Amino acid sequence: MAGKDRKKELARRRYERQEARRAAEAAADKRRGVIGAAVATAVVVLGVAGAAYAFTKGGDDDLADDPTVAAETAKPGECLYTEPASGEKAAKDVGLPPVKPAHDGDVKAEFKTSAGDLTFKLDGKNAPCTVNSFVHLAQEKYFDGTSCHRMTDNVLQCGDPTGSGSGGPGYEFANENTEGAKYKKGVLAMANAGAGTNGSQFFIVYKDWDDLPADYSVFGTVSSGLDKVEKVAEAGSEPEGDGAPKKKVEIEGVSIAKK
């Protein structure tokens, strides 16, 4: 199939999946509304009667560097999460995030790790779909019990339950907030295998990386605990400069709170 025709076919399939999910969510909302009304009525009656969730992800595809493929069928105000073009299966299956982002402002994420506590400020305004996915994964305990698998001279990378650098959540989504992106100390960004292939892997910049191309979605900053990451960096990696941290960093649990 010609490249142009393949893009159209992939877009059509994604559109059909998106419409199916949208219809399912609408039906679920309707059911919840009916149930909620019934419960409210029951409470009223009772009262009357008697009281009272390159850079690295792995996988490859000739459409991975085309952000329009993943983004062209997303409707305004909604997010599109699709099956990876690479065919990658979920390392830990926790389902898909909701189509509509739950947060449009700052979100606080607290990570308890073996290296110490980290607090992130997630940017729901400028990276709504990325934050929406990140919050979904955190609330579904996707990150719990996983280790940060990669350390370079500038960043610590986490978010892969397999620890191999090739695991993801079984879905991918488009880049956000990359225009003019700078990867300064304290920035949080998504790792990917090309534009539109974001999944669960993310990296913490502990040292300015000025020559990193603006190809990775910036979705927040480290509010506290960056010194813990720097101590991990001081211990080095194996191989040195780009490998597994010598000082293991295991994510023990994550809590999410709207700012």
C-alpha positions as CSV (number, residue, x, y, z in Angstrom):
1,M,0.0,0.0,0.0
2,A,1.4,3.4,-0.9
3,G,2.5,5.6,2.0
4,K,-0.3,8.2,1.4
5,D,-3.0,5.5,1.1
6,R,-1.6,3.8,4.3
7,K,-1.9,7.0,6.2
8,K,-5.5,7.4,5.1
9,E,-6.3,3.8,6.1
10,L,-4.7,4.1,9.5
11,A,-6.4,7.4,10.1
12,R,-9.8,5.8,9.2
13,R,-9.2,2.9,11.6
14,R,-8.2,5.2,14.4
15,Y,-11.3,7.4,13.7
16,E,-13.5,4.3,13.9
17,R,-11.9,3.3,17.2
18,Q,-12.3,6.8,18.6
19,E,-16.0,7.0,17.6
20,A,-16.6,3.6,19.2
21,R,-14.9,4.7,22.4
22,R,-16.8,8.0,22.4
23,A,-20.1,6.1,22.0
24,A,-19.3,3.7,24.8
25,E,-18.4,6.6,27.1
26,A,-21.6,8.4,26.3
27,A,-23.6,5.3,27.0
28,A,-21.8,4.8,30.2
29,D,-22.4,8.4,31.2
30,K,-26.1,7.9,30.5
31,R,-26.3,4.8,32.6
32,R,-24.5,6.5,35.4
33,G,-27.0,9.4,35.1
34,V,-30.0,7.0,35.3
35,I,-28.4,5.1,38.3
36,G,-27.6,8.4,40.0
37,A,-31.2,9.7,39.7
38,A,-32.5,6.4,41.0
39,V,-30.2,6.5,44.0
40,A,-31.1,10.2,44.7
41,T,-34.8,9.2,44.7
42,A,-34.2,6.4,47.0
43,V,-32.4,8.7,49.5
44,V,-35.2,11.1,49.4
45,V,-37.8,8.4,50.1
46,L,-35.6,7.0,52.9
47,G,-35.3,10.4,54.4
48,V,-39.1,10.9,54.5
49,A,-39.7,7.5,55.9
50,G,-37.3,7.5,58.8
51,A,-34.1,9.6,58.8
52,A,-31.3,9.7,57.4
53,Y,-6.9,7.4,38.5
54,A,14.7,8.6,20.7
55,F,14.4,9.1,23.2
56,T,13.8,5.5,24.1
57,K,10.6,3.7,24.2
58,G,11.5,1.1,21.5
59,G,9.4,0.0,18.6
60,D,9.7,1.4,15.0
61,D,7.4,2.4,12.2
62,D,7.6,4.4,9.1
63,L,4.8,6.7,10.3
64,A,6.2,7.2,13.8
65,D,7.8,10.6,12.8
66,D,4.5,12.0,11.4
67,P,2.6,13.7,14.2
68,T,-0.5,14.4,11.9
69,V,-1.3,10.7,11.7
70,A,-2.1,10.5,15.5
71,A,-3.5,14.0,15.8
72,E,-5.7,14.4,12.7
73,T,-8.8,12.6,14.1
74,A,-8.7,14.1,17.6
75,K,-11.6,16.4,18.2
76,P,-11.1,19.8,19.9
77,G,-11.0,19.4,23.7
78,E,-10.4,15.6,23.4
79,C,-7.4,13.3,23.4
80,L,-6.7,10.5,21.0
81,Y,-5.0,7.3,22.4
82,T,-4.5,4.6,19.9
83,E,-2.9,1.2,19.5
84,P,0.8,1.5,18.8
85,A,1.6,1.4,15.1
86,S,4.5,-0.9,16.1
87,G,2.0,-3.5,17.5
88,E,3.5,-3.2,21.0
89,K,1.4,-4.8,23.7
90,A,0.9,-3.3,27.1
91,A,3.6,-4.1,29.6
92,K,1.0,-3.7,32.3
93,D,-2.6,-3.4,31.0
94,V,-4.5,-0.7,32.8
95,G,-6.8,0.3,29.9
96,L,-7.1,3.7,28.1
97,P,-7.3,7.1,29.7
98,P,-10.6,9.0,29.2
99,V,-11.1,10.9,26.0
100,K,-11.7,14.2,27.8
101,P,-8.8,15.4,30.0
102,A,-9.8,15.6,33.7
103,H,-7.4,18.5,34.4
104,D,-6.9,21.8,32.7
105,G,-4.5,23.4,35.2
106,D,-1.7,22.3,37.5
107,V,-1.7,18.9,39.0
108,K,0.4,17.7,41.9
109,A,2.0,14.2,41.7
110,E,3.9,12.8,44.7
111,F,6.2,9.9,44.0
112,K,7.5,7.7,46.9
113,T,10.7,6.1,45.7
114,S,13.5,4.1,47.2
115,A,15.8,7.1,46.7
116,G,13.4,9.5,48.5
117,D,10.2,11.4,47.8
118,L,9.7,13.4,44.6
119,T,7.0,16.0,43.9
120,F,6.0,17.0,40.4
121,K,3.9,19.9,39.2
122,L,2.1,18.6,36.0
123,D,1.1,21.2,33.4
124,G,-2.4,20.3,32.5
125,K,-2.9,23.6,30.6
126,N,-0.1,23.2,28.0
127,A,0.1,19.4,27.9
128,P,-3.5,18.3,28.7
129,C,-3.4,14.9,27.0
130,T,0.0,14.0,28.3
131,V,-1.0,14.9,31.9
132,N,-4.3,13.1,31.4
133,S,-2.4,9.9,30.5
134,F,0.1,10.3,33.2
135,V,-2.6,10.8,35.9
136,H,-4.5,7.8,34.6
137,L,-1.4,5.6,34.8
138,A,-0.6,6.8,38.3
139,Q,-4.1,6.3,39.6
140,E,-4.2,2.8,38.1
141,K,-0.9,2.0,39.9
142,Y,0.9,1.4,36.6
143,F,4.1,3.0,38.0
144,D,4.0,1.2,41.3
145,G,6.8,-1.4,41.8
146,T,8.7,-0.2,38.7
147,S,12.3,1.0,38.5
148,C,13.8,3.9,36.7
149,H,15.8,2.0,34.1
150,R,18.0,4.5,32.4
151,M,20.4,7.3,33.4
152,T,22.4,9.5,31.1
153,D,24.6,12.5,31.9
154,N,21.5,14.7,31.9
155,V,18.4,12.7,32.7
156,L,16.8,9.8,34.7
157,Q,14.3,7.9,32.7
158,C,11.4,5.9,34.3
159,G,8.0,4.5,33.4
160,D,8.7,1.1,31.9
161,P,7.4,-1.9,34.0
162,T,9.7,-4.2,32.1
163,G,12.8,-2.2,32.9
164,S,14.0,-2.8,29.4
165,G,13.3,0.6,27.8
166,S,10.9,-1.0,25.4
167,G,7.7,-1.4,27.5
168,G,4.7,0.8,27.3
169,P,1.0,1.0,28.3
170,G,-0.4,-0.5,25.0
171,Y,-1.4,2.9,23.6
172,E,0.3,5.9,22.2
173,F,-0.5,9.6,21.6
174,A,0.7,12.7,19.9
175,N,3.3,15.2,21.1
176,E,2.4,18.3,23.0
177,N,4.1,21.4,24.2
178,T,7.3,20.9,22.1
179,E,7.5,24.2,20.3
180,G,10.6,25.9,21.5
181,A,11.0,23.3,24.3
182,K,14.1,23.6,26.5
183,Y,15.2,20.7,28.6
184,K,16.5,22.6,31.6
185,K,17.2,21.2,35.1
186,G,14.0,20.2,36.8
187,V,11.9,19.6,33.6
188,L,9.7,16.6,33.1
189,A,9.3,15.3,29.5
190,M,8.0,12.2,27.7
191,A,10.4,9.7,26.1
192,N,9.4,8.5,22.7
193,A,10.5,6.6,19.6
194,G,9.4,9.4,17.3
195,A,6.7,12.0,17.2
196,G,3.3,10.6,18.1
197,T,4.6,7.5,19.9
198,N,4.4,8.7,23.5
199,G,3.3,6.1,26.0
200,S,4.3,5.8,29.7
201,Q,8.0,6.5,29.7
202,F,9.2,9.9,31.0
203,F,12.4,11.5,32.0
204,I,13.5,13.9,34.7
205,V,16.2,16.4,33.7
206,Y,18.6,16.8,36.5
207,K,21.2,18.7,34.5
208,D,20.6,21.1,31.6
209,W,20.5,19.4,28.2
210,D,20.8,22.3,25.8
211,D,21.4,20.4,22.6
212,L,18.5,17.9,23.0
213,P,16.1,18.5,20.0
214,A,12.7,19.9,21.0
215,D,11.1,16.5,20.1
216,Y,9.9,15.5,23.6
217,S,6.7,16.7,25.2
218,V,7.3,18.9,28.2
219,F,4.5,18.2,30.8
220,G,5.7,19.5,34.1
221,T,8.5,20.3,36.5
222,V,10.0,18.8,39.7
223,S,8.8,20.8,42.7
224,S,10.9,19.0,45.3
225,G,13.2,16.1,45.5
226,L,15.5,16.9,42.6
227,D,18.5,16.6,45.0
228,K,17.5,12.9,45.4
229,V,17.9,12.4,41.7
230,E,21.2,14.2,41.7
231,K,22.5,11.8,44.3
232,V,21.5,8.9,42.2
233,A,23.3,10.5,39.3
234,E,26.5,10.9,41.4
235,A,26.6,7.1,41.8
236,G,26.8,6.8,38.0
237,S,25.3,4.3,35.6
238,E,26.3,1.0,34.0
239,P,27.5,1.5,31.2
240,E,28.8,4.9,32.3
241,G,27.1,7.9,30.8
242,D,24.0,6.0,29.5
243,G,22.8,2.9,31.2
244,A,21.0,1.5,34.3
245,P,21.5,3.6,37.4
246,K,24.0,2.0,39.8
247,K,21.9,3.2,42.6
248,K,18.5,1.6,42.0
249,V,15.4,3.9,42.0
250,E,12.2,2.0,42.6
251,I,8.8,3.8,42.5
252,E,6.9,2.5,45.5
253,G,3.7,4.5,45.0
254,V,2.2,7.7,43.5
255,S,-0.5,10.0,44.7
256,I,-2.3,12.7,42.6
257,A,-3.9,15.9,43.8
258,K,-5.3,18.9,41.8
259,K,-3.5,22.0,42.8
